[in-house]
Amino acid sequence: MEFKSGIEPTGAFCSFELTRGALVLVRDVMLARPGETVVITCDSSGDRRVAEAVAEAAFSVSAIPVLLYYPTPLQTFASEMTPPMAAATAAADIWIEFAYATVMHSQSWRDALKAGCRYINLTGMDVRMMVNCITRVEYDLMVELGRHFQKVLEGADKVEVRTARGTDLVGYNRGRKVRLSGEKATKKGYPIMLGGQVSWCPEEESIGGTLVFDGAVFPPEQLGILREPIRLELEGGVVTSIKGGAEADVFRAWMASFEDANMYRLAHYSLGFNPGVTAPTGRIVEDERVFGCIEFGLGSQGAAIMGKCWAAASHTDGVVLAPTILLDGEVFEEDGVYRDPTARDLCRRMGVEGY
């Protein structure tokens, strides 16, 4: 997989900024309180500096940090933990995941949520991602922008997505709700993600047209930043063909390897709007949040999306850059730039370039 920038070689890289970001994450996003247990999971492919900084931040607010560091599993999505680790996360008040091979959607993950932990998925986060996406971001304003997007999208029915590279996709919301995945951890047993994303799924059978991934795709692990577009045709919310060059061949073979029809179902739309991400990096948590992008998921659809909800053998996400989005015929975003007046005002207040 190609990464735009990897883990910096010095242990002290951006140490001050990392310390501040870790504190913001623990105190202001996860809302850790004195005496709460904060379990931090990181596999050997993750950035241990980030995990340790977050453990120190948890201790600084009088919470009880527990850091679990373990070998990277071969399975990179929905990987299961060992029983002792699963027991720790199931007993946690807060669970912060940094593992590259994410546990999300595994049975141990579901067990922890059922037990009521407040969970955030930050798979693969390194120092640079922490600094760019948390430390240097006006987090409260970013959450406010997400709330506005929720309201606007829930008030629309017809959603059209177009790009210069050939995306021409239409779907109808039909009253579907929108999830602000990048919010603060106010609810027990409810998973959240890094700030800068809202997700939903129009009525699945209404979705059709052409979808062109041109930013990033992950998994499979052989992909990441795309060198050439991958073109998908959809009917009734289901992918009917995958075309393109060598990367499309990799993606097509990976999808087929599961022998699972549900892998071809479109699971969600997601708007990305973290000001700290201006281009794909090869880390999917960042790539889904490139400012102004729209991202689409295929495969498993979790209950949090509030759609039909189904299980599949896996899940993958593809990023579309610089989209034009029309809501009921009105231009909401044009070539990656928000035209909605309230969104533009919030972007100015966050200091986003071009607003």
WOGIPE-V424649 format. One record per residue. PHI is phi in radians with two decimals (999 if undefined). D_FIRST is the distance of its C-alpha to the first C-alpha in Angstrom with 2 decimals. Layout:
BEGIN
phi:PHI d_first:D_FIRST
phi:PHI d_first:D_FIRST
END
This chain:
BEGIN
phi:999 d_first:0.00
phi:-1.57 d_first:3.80
phi:-2.00 d_first:6.54
phi:-1.21 d_first:10.01
phi:-2.57 d_first:11.80
phi:-1.68 d_first:11.32
phi:-1.23 d_first:14.17
phi:-1.18 d_first:17.25
phi:-1.32 d_first:19.07
phi:-1.66 d_first:22.43
phi:-1.14 d_first:23.63
phi:-1.70 d_first:25.83
phi:-0.99 d_first:23.38
phi:0.86 d_first:24.83
phi:-1.12 d_first:26.83
phi:-1.12 d_first:29.53
phi:-1.14 d_first:27.27
phi:-1.11 d_first:25.30
phi:-1.06 d_first:28.68
phi:-1.14 d_first:29.80
phi:-1.08 d_first:26.70
phi:-1.09 d_first:26.99
phi:-1.17 d_first:30.64
phi:-1.03 d_first:30.08
phi:-1.06 d_first:27.64
phi:-1.24 d_first:30.09
phi:-1.44 d_first:33.35
phi:-1.73 d_first:32.84
phi:-1.75 d_first:30.04
phi:-1.47 d_first:30.49
phi:1.02 d_first:34.22
phi:-1.14 d_first:34.70
phi:-2.01 d_first:38.39
phi:-0.93 d_first:40.31
phi:1.54 d_first:40.33
phi:-1.33 d_first:37.32
phi:-1.54 d_first:34.78
phi:-1.98 d_first:31.23
phi:-1.64 d_first:28.71
phi:-2.06 d_first:25.33
phi:-1.96 d_first:22.58
phi:-2.61 d_first:19.59
phi:-1.54 d_first:17.68
phi:-1.24 d_first:16.81
phi:-1.64 d_first:13.18
phi:-1.51 d_first:14.86
phi:-1.65 d_first:16.83
phi:-1.12 d_first:20.27
phi:-1.05 d_first:21.99
phi:-1.17 d_first:21.46
phi:-1.05 d_first:22.74
phi:-1.24 d_first:25.70
phi:-1.12 d_first:26.59
phi:-1.21 d_first:26.78
phi:-1.08 d_first:28.93
phi:-1.14 d_first:31.20
phi:-1.13 d_first:31.47
phi:-1.08 d_first:32.49
phi:-1.14 d_first:35.12
phi:-1.19 d_first:36.37
phi:-1.78 d_first:37.32
phi:1.23 d_first:39.08
phi:-1.50 d_first:36.63
phi:-1.94 d_first:35.76
phi:-1.43 d_first:32.16
phi:-2.28 d_first:30.68
phi:-1.80 d_first:27.33
phi:-1.88 d_first:25.57
phi:-2.14 d_first:22.92
phi:-2.61 d_first:21.63
phi:-1.08 d_first:19.22
phi:-1.22 d_first:15.87
phi:-1.17 d_first:16.65
phi:-1.23 d_first:14.90
phi:-1.43 d_first:15.17
phi:-1.61 d_first:12.76
phi:-2.38 d_first:15.25
phi:0.98 d_first:19.01
phi:-1.29 d_first:19.03
phi:-1.50 d_first:22.61
phi:-1.64 d_first:24.02
phi:-1.22 d_first:26.83
phi:-0.94 d_first:30.33
phi:-1.09 d_first:31.14
phi:-1.20 d_first:28.09
phi:-1.07 d_first:28.78
phi:-1.15 d_first:32.38
phi:-1.16 d_first:31.46
phi:-1.21 d_first:29.40
phi:-1.19 d_first:32.13
phi:-1.72 d_first:34.69
phi:-1.38 d_first:32.85
phi:-1.38 d_first:34.17
phi:-2.32 d_first:30.79
phi:-2.22 d_first:27.32
phi:-1.98 d_first:24.41
phi:-1.80 d_first:21.02
phi:-1.96 d_first:18.21
phi:-1.03 d_first:16.48
phi:-1.13 d_first:12.72
phi:-1.51 d_first:13.90
phi:-1.12 d_first:16.30
phi:-1.51 d_first:19.83
phi:-0.93 d_first:20.58
phi:1.38 d_first:22.55
phi:-1.42 d_first:23.40
phi:-1.16 d_first:27.10
phi:-1.14 d_first:27.14
phi:-1.13 d_first:25.76
phi:-1.11 d_first:28.49
phi:-1.11 d_first:31.07
phi:-1.16 d_first:30.37
phi:-1.14 d_first:30.70
phi:-1.06 d_first:33.84
phi:-1.34 d_first:35.24
phi:1.80 d_first:34.87
phi:-1.25 d_first:32.20
phi:-1.71 d_first:30.71
phi:-2.03 d_first:26.91
phi:-2.30 d_first:24.04
phi:-1.74 d_first:20.33
phi:-2.23 d_first:18.29
phi:-0.94 d_first:15.27
phi:1.34 d_first:12.97
phi:-1.15 d_first:15.57
phi:-1.96 d_first:15.95
phi:-1.03 d_first:18.99
phi:-1.09 d_first:17.97
phi:-1.14 d_first:17.21
phi:-1.02 d_first:20.52
phi:-1.17 d_first:22.42
phi:-1.24 d_first:21.27
phi:-1.72 d_first:21.41
phi:-2.21 d_first:24.39
phi:-1.00 d_first:26.40
phi:-1.69 d_first:26.75
phi:-1.99 d_first:27.18
phi:-1.36 d_first:30.56
phi:-1.08 d_first:29.55
phi:-1.11 d_first:32.89
phi:-1.18 d_first:32.88
phi:-1.11 d_first:29.37
phi:-1.13 d_first:30.70
phi:-1.08 d_first:33.78
phi:-1.08 d_first:31.78
phi:-1.08 d_first:30.11
phi:-1.09 d_first:33.61
phi:-1.13 d_first:34.75
phi:-1.07 d_first:31.96
phi:-0.93 d_first:32.97
phi:-1.08 d_first:36.54
phi:-1.15 d_first:35.87
phi:-1.18 d_first:33.61
phi:-1.19 d_first:36.00
phi:-1.53 d_first:38.81
phi:-1.89 d_first:37.31
phi:-1.92 d_first:37.40
phi:-1.40 d_first:35.88
phi:-2.09 d_first:32.30
phi:-2.00 d_first:31.10
phi:-2.14 d_first:27.66
phi:-2.35 d_first:27.37
phi:-2.50 d_first:25.14
phi:-1.14 d_first:25.68
phi:-1.55 d_first:22.86
phi:2.06 d_first:24.81
phi:-1.09 d_first:24.37
phi:-2.65 d_first:27.87
phi:-2.06 d_first:27.91
phi:-2.23 d_first:31.03
phi:-2.61 d_first:31.75
phi:-2.15 d_first:34.71
phi:-1.20 d_first:34.61
phi:0.90 d_first:38.05
phi:1.47 d_first:38.45
phi:-1.09 d_first:35.10
phi:-1.49 d_first:34.33
phi:-2.04 d_first:31.37
phi:-1.76 d_first:29.52
phi:-1.55 d_first:28.77
phi:-1.25 d_first:25.87
phi:-1.61 d_first:25.61
phi:-1.90 d_first:29.14
phi:-1.66 d_first:30.87
phi:-1.45 d_first:31.39
phi:-1.65 d_first:34.96
phi:-2.06 d_first:34.95
phi:-1.25 d_first:34.87
phi:1.21 d_first:32.61
phi:-2.10 d_first:30.69
phi:-1.32 d_first:26.91
phi:-2.14 d_first:25.74
phi:-2.25 d_first:22.51
phi:-1.01 d_first:21.73
phi:-1.04 d_first:24.26
phi:1.89 d_first:23.77
phi:-2.72 d_first:23.50
phi:-2.12 d_first:26.08
phi:-2.38 d_first:25.53
phi:-2.88 d_first:27.88
phi:-2.39 d_first:28.37
phi:-1.00 d_first:31.11
phi:-0.91 d_first:33.31
phi:-0.97 d_first:30.93
phi:-1.19 d_first:33.32
phi:-1.51 d_first:33.82
phi:-1.52 d_first:30.28
phi:-2.79 d_first:29.92
phi:2.25 d_first:28.72
phi:-1.97 d_first:25.57
phi:-2.19 d_first:22.28
phi:-2.06 d_first:19.66
phi:-1.34 d_first:16.19
phi:-2.31 d_first:15.44
phi:-1.87 d_first:13.49
phi:-2.80 d_first:10.53
phi:-2.48 d_first:10.20
phi:-2.81 d_first:9.28
phi:-1.24 d_first:9.82
phi:-1.29 d_first:9.05
phi:-1.22 d_first:6.09
phi:-1.26 d_first:5.01
phi:-1.78 d_first:5.25
phi:2.70 d_first:5.50
phi:-1.12 d_first:7.64
phi:-1.53 d_first:9.68
phi:-1.56 d_first:11.35
phi:-2.54 d_first:14.07
phi:-1.22 d_first:15.77
phi:-2.00 d_first:16.02
phi:-1.83 d_first:19.71
phi:-2.06 d_first:21.26
phi:-1.85 d_first:25.01
phi:-2.24 d_first:26.64
phi:-2.37 d_first:30.15
phi:1.01 d_first:31.62
phi:1.37 d_first:28.34
phi:-2.15 d_first:26.74
phi:-1.26 d_first:24.10
phi:-1.85 d_first:26.06
phi:-2.73 d_first:23.71
phi:-2.27 d_first:20.13
phi:-2.27 d_first:20.14
phi:2.58 d_first:18.21
phi:-1.71 d_first:16.47
phi:-1.10 d_first:13.88
phi:-1.23 d_first:11.32
phi:-1.12 d_first:14.42
phi:-1.10 d_first:15.22
phi:-1.08 d_first:12.11
phi:-1.13 d_first:12.94
phi:-1.08 d_first:16.61
phi:-1.17 d_first:16.38
phi:-1.12 d_first:14.55
phi:-1.06 d_first:17.23
phi:-1.17 d_first:19.96
phi:-1.09 d_first:19.12
phi:-1.42 d_first:20.66
phi:0.87 d_first:23.91
phi:-2.37 d_first:24.55
phi:-1.07 d_first:26.09
phi:-1.20 d_first:25.32
phi:-1.15 d_first:21.59
phi:-1.63 d_first:22.65
phi:-1.50 d_first:24.67
phi:-1.29 d_first:23.76
phi:-1.66 d_first:23.82
phi:-2.92 d_first:23.89
phi:-1.82 d_first:23.84
phi:-2.52 d_first:22.76
phi:-1.56 d_first:23.67
phi:-1.84 d_first:21.54
phi:-2.71 d_first:23.71
phi:-1.58 d_first:22.65
phi:-1.07 d_first:24.00
phi:-1.39 d_first:21.59
phi:-2.08 d_first:18.61
phi:-1.85 d_first:19.27
phi:-2.80 d_first:15.95
phi:-1.04 d_first:12.45
phi:-2.08 d_first:10.43
phi:1.69 d_first:7.19
phi:-1.76 d_first:9.45
phi:-1.08 d_first:11.19
phi:-1.08 d_first:14.52
phi:-1.32 d_first:14.68
phi:-1.04 d_first:13.40
phi:-1.18 d_first:16.18
phi:-2.05 d_first:18.61
phi:-0.90 d_first:18.20
phi:-1.07 d_first:21.91
phi:1.59 d_first:23.54
phi:-1.43 d_first:20.76
phi:-2.26 d_first:21.31
phi:-2.12 d_first:18.84
phi:-2.22 d_first:19.59
phi:-1.87 d_first:19.05
phi:-2.17 d_first:19.60
phi:1.81 d_first:20.97
phi:-0.94 d_first:22.86
phi:-2.06 d_first:25.06
phi:-1.32 d_first:26.35
phi:-1.09 d_first:29.93
phi:-1.12 d_first:29.04
phi:-1.27 d_first:28.20
phi:1.16 d_first:31.87
phi:-1.79 d_first:31.41
phi:-1.31 d_first:32.33
phi:1.18 d_first:30.00
phi:-2.61 d_first:28.68
phi:-1.74 d_first:26.52
phi:-2.47 d_first:23.77
phi:-1.13 d_first:21.65
phi:-2.82 d_first:18.59
phi:-2.68 d_first:17.47
phi:-2.42 d_first:14.74
phi:-2.24 d_first:14.74
phi:-2.19 d_first:14.50
phi:-1.87 d_first:15.46
phi:-2.00 d_first:18.30
phi:-1.61 d_first:19.16
phi:0.84 d_first:22.78
phi:-1.37 d_first:24.58
phi:-1.86 d_first:28.33
phi:-2.09 d_first:29.63
phi:-1.95 d_first:33.23
phi:-1.99 d_first:35.02
phi:0.91 d_first:38.24
phi:1.52 d_first:38.25
phi:-1.67 d_first:37.97
phi:-1.30 d_first:35.14
phi:-1.61 d_first:33.27
phi:-2.53 d_first:30.35
phi:-2.26 d_first:30.24
phi:0.88 d_first:27.21
phi:1.48 d_first:25.47
phi:-2.00 d_first:28.69
phi:-1.21 d_first:30.77
phi:-1.80 d_first:34.35
phi:-1.07 d_first:35.70
phi:-1.05 d_first:38.23
phi:-1.14 d_first:37.63
phi:-1.07 d_first:33.86
phi:-1.10 d_first:34.52
phi:-1.11 d_first:36.92
phi:-1.13 d_first:34.51
phi:-1.09 d_first:31.82
phi:-1.07 d_first:34.48
phi:-1.15 d_first:35.41
phi:-1.44 d_first:31.82
phi:1.38 d_first:31.73
phi:-1.25 d_first:29.04
phi:-1.07 d_first:29.11
phi:1.65 d_first:30.90
phi:-2.02 d_first:33.14
END
